[in-house]
Amino acid sequence: MNDLNDEERLILDQIERFAKQELEPYAHTLDANEETATRHLKRMADLGLMGLNISPDHGGIGLSGVALYQAVELVAGACGSTASMLTAHFLATDSVEIGGNEDQRRRILPLAASGEMLGAFALTEPQAGSNPIDMSTTAVKSEGGYHIRGTKCFISNAAYADFIIVYAKTAPELGARGISAFLIEPKNVPGIECGLPERTMGLRGGHVFTVTLNCVVPLSSLIGTEGSGFRTALSVLDNGRIEVAAQATGIAAAALNAAVAYSKERRVGGQPLSDFQGIQWMLADCAVDLSAARALGESAARVRGTGRRYSTEAAIAKLFATEAAGRVADRALQIHGGNGYTRDYPLERYVRDLRVLRIYEGSSEIQRSIIARSLLHAR
Ligand SMILES: Cc1cc2nc3c(=O)[nH]c(=O)nc-3n(C[C@H](O)[C@H](O)[C@H](O)COP(=O)(O)OP(=O)(O)OC[C@H]3O[C@@H](n4cnc5c(N)ncnc54)[C@H](O)[C@@H]3O)c2cc1C
């Protein structure tokens, strides 16, 4: 199926060139130095990447679902950390686009699209990850605005962000219906503090932070209406899960390409590895996993934008792609033998970068629960 128009194809060509020429050559150093991927922000902004998901009405490019999927794949295949920084920004801008009022959209989204404002999305808390309804951050309406108090953790981009979407309870007794979303510009608000970046296994340039909040924000910071935050977060995460699937297939494709090239170069017992049927079958299994993951990811991406809910499709795509990508990278590392285990080759980085994709934006177990719920409650 031909999903892309000519303009989208041109945009993807440009992203591919940028990814190959600028992101990929620096990915190893970024990871080794645990340097923030925001070093690429200016160039990405110049190329329109920061607004790929934002509608043209609000200053973005507004790529269609499949084109956006492929764009994230290209970035992730070159540098997983940069893709993580970018997709966290997408979670923040999607929160404004989906849940915000027109004033908030017009004020924030053009600046986010041009890269003048970087976003972060703050849902997770130390005692509330898989089940955000357990969150204890509160927002109490008081004179002069909402007083927000609580701690968020693992928040990508937080220390660098110009705006953070903070989810907090305005009516704790109402559970999910008591959660509201707030658009906060931390650089203008006293009482928001970020720790140092967490020391993570992978995505070492996609820094994550603990954020403590004890601040007052104007009433106009509320996104949508009180109590609509959880609904907004779920819709945002539907988009986000497709983007996580794209990160997975992007990194898996890079791992498979490396394995194919290595198997042709490396000689064992006088012949290239690629002559051995055992190696050929591993490569074939990788191609099957990758094709199936991509097909599910792009199929979910196609539903995005049709106006109907696609939580189940997004969950299926994320679950399969992140688990399949783990298998692909593991086989690709195996094909590299001892070299694959060293930091001289990117395989160990691919394995490390992929691992968290089965955890964030809803772990594999949570995706299975979403899929099962749709089966058990289908009418
Ligand atoms: C690198 C990184 C970046 C992140 N970026 C962000 C971000 O930008 N914004 C943000 O808000 N959050 C972010 N997160 C947080 C992430 O979304 C959470 O870590 C994730 O949702 C899991 O929550 P948890 O860590 O509290 O695990 P827990 O909820 O404590 O779960 C622990 C384990 O129990 C399993 N489990 C939980 N409930 C069930 C169940 N009902 N049935 C079966 N198994 C279950 C889980 O699958 C998991 O394996 C990030 C995390 C990381 C590591």
The ligand as an ORCA input file, in Angstrom:
! r2SCAN-3c Opt
* xyz 0 1
  C      14.128      5.643     30.411
  C      12.744      5.928     30.921
  C      12.047      7.018     30.427
  C      10.781      7.331     30.939
  N      10.142      8.479     30.519
  C       8.984      8.847     31.131
  C       8.397     10.126     30.846
  O       8.913     10.923     30.047
  N       7.249     10.467     31.497
  C       6.658      9.629     32.400
  O       5.617     10.003     32.946
  N       7.188      8.421     32.685
  C       8.348      8.015     32.086
  N       8.928      6.798     32.404
  C       8.275      5.939     33.375
  C       7.693      4.654     32.781
  O       6.584      4.945     31.980
  C       7.388      3.706     33.939
  O       8.626      3.253     34.442
  C       6.526      2.525     33.504
  O       5.219      2.950     33.225
  C       6.456      1.415     34.566
  O       6.147      1.928     35.814
  P       7.043      1.533     37.099
  O       8.459      1.740     36.739
  O       6.511      2.267     38.264
  O       6.831     -0.015     37.277
  P       5.680     -0.715     38.167
  O       4.368     -0.115     37.857
  O       6.127     -0.728     39.585
  O       5.726     -2.192     37.602
  C       6.729     -3.126     37.972
  C       6.510     -4.410     37.190
  O       5.240     -4.947     37.512
  C       4.493     -5.159     36.335
  N       3.076     -4.894     36.571
  C       2.523     -3.751     37.061
  N       1.181     -3.858     37.082
  C       0.886     -5.092     36.609
  C      -0.334     -5.794     36.375
  N      -1.518     -5.232     36.619
  N      -0.253     -7.039     35.869
  C       0.941     -7.613     35.607
  N       2.120     -7.004     35.792
  C       2.094     -5.749     36.282
  C       5.055     -4.179     35.333
  O       4.816     -4.599     34.012
  C       6.525     -4.200     35.676
  O       7.126     -5.306     35.047
  C      10.180      6.479     31.897
  C      10.888      5.355     32.366
  C      12.152      5.093     31.915
  C      12.895      3.916     32.503
*
